[in-house]
Amino acid sequence: MKHHKTKSPTHTPPKNNTDASPPPSHEAIAERAYTIYEKAGCTDGHCGENWQQAELEMQSEALSLVEPRTVPGSTASGLPSE
């Protein structure tokens, strides 16, 4: 039987919008890599490339979900507001 350590709520740091997303799970990357493999016509010999592409795609998607920070008095582009 596996024992999982759990943290008490008092030890959990508060989350905020500036925290980075957790990295994709091994299983999620494997599923994406397999989809890439299928789209490429199930061509063998490219598992490493498919895995890297899956990781890059998923990291890119995670970054696009993070809202850009803005400084008061500026726009999202960082230019001063008029």
Secondary structure as UniProt FT lines:
FT   HELIX           9..11
FT   TURN            17..18
FT   HELIX           26..39
FT   TURN            40..41
FT   HELIX           47..65
FT   TURN            72..73
FT   TURN            76..77
//
